[in-house]
């Protein structure tokens, strides 16, 4: 799977940007989408206009970690993996028996967006299984991206030459566009347009970048770790029915 988001939609963390970054723009002339299509001839590409692009292929996928794609009311979602507590989440979100993992993620996001009763970290933490997902709400130009606590699904993110955010389960796609400005997406974390990177296991702690160094000694972006000594101010806010969750994430 592949997603490229313009820097105005998803601000790429500065720590991902290496001095030895790539020279290619992922979005100019559809560069990365075309490359993805050449590697995966059966792929489907969804143009998000100025916001970016999403592409996916069902070719050569791991049967234990299948890829799913869905669009509901202008919310686009790519999901890879499987959810173990599907029945519980279907009941929680009032979904019918035919709903699959990608529909569950979309409904979870919509519940948050429309002032759901739980904070975003708790909603992601409630998803049990092996997964990574990329969600984009075209109405609000908002991204919502997450990976499970064990990093069970290969999932990477990086910055292209114009600081646009690139995500894929194929590390070679990142290398083709981002040079050394990429890293594995942090385990047990979620990323949103308005709040950046957060840990859903330790939501009150800040995240700190740790530089990655390759075999030749060059810096390759950064991984991110929970900073056990730094807490977010104020803790988790109590909110009323008119509260917009996205302003806090």
Secondary structure as GFF3:
##gff-version 3
##sequence-region A 1 249
A	DSSP	beta_strand	2	5	.	.	.	ID=ss1
A	DSSP	three_ten_helix	14	16	.	.	.	ID=ss2
A	DSSP	three_ten_helix	28	30	.	.	.	ID=ss3
A	DSSP	alpha_helix	31	39	.	.	.	ID=ss4
A	DSSP	beta_strand	44	47	.	.	.	ID=ss5
A	DSSP	three_ten_helix	49	51	.	.	.	ID=ss6
A	DSSP	beta_strand	52	56	.	.	.	ID=ss7
A	DSSP	beta_strand	67	72	.	.	.	ID=ss8
A	DSSP	beta_strand	75	83	.	.	.	ID=ss9
A	DSSP	alpha_helix	86	93	.	.	.	ID=ss10
A	DSSP	alpha_helix	101	113	.	.	.	ID=ss11
A	DSSP	alpha_helix	120	125	.	.	.	ID=ss12
A	DSSP	beta_strand	129	137	.	.	.	ID=ss13
A	DSSP	beta_strand	142	147	.	.	.	ID=ss14
A	DSSP	beta_strand	156	159	.	.	.	ID=ss15
A	DSSP	beta_strand	165	168	.	.	.	ID=ss16
A	DSSP	alpha_helix	171	178	.	.	.	ID=ss17
A	DSSP	beta_strand	182	184	.	.	.	ID=ss18
A	DSSP	beta_strand	189	192	.	.	.	ID=ss19
A	DSSP	beta_strand	196	199	.	.	.	ID=ss20
A	DSSP	beta_strand	205	213	.	.	.	ID=ss21
A	DSSP	beta_strand	219	231	.	.	.	ID=ss22
A	DSSP	three_ten_helix	245	248	.	.	.	ID=ss23
###
